[in-house]
Amino acid sequence: MSRVELNTAAPDFTMTDFTGKSVSLADFRNKKNVLVVFNRGFF
């Protein structure tokens, strides 16, 4: 995994949401705020 430097754009990626729909970071380009949460699993 490569490191993201401070003050640079995040690399684009696509993940599946909780409903199974693919969501890409590019879908939120030019939006004011983006929050990304990575769930490590349920215990």
ZIDAWO-V865295 format. One record per helix or strand. SS is the DSSP state (h for helix, s for strand). FROM is the first residue (numbers start at 1). TO is the last residue. If there is no record, write none. Layout:
<<SS:FROM:TO> <SS:FROM:TO>>
This chain:
<<s:14:16> <s:22:24> <h:25:28>>
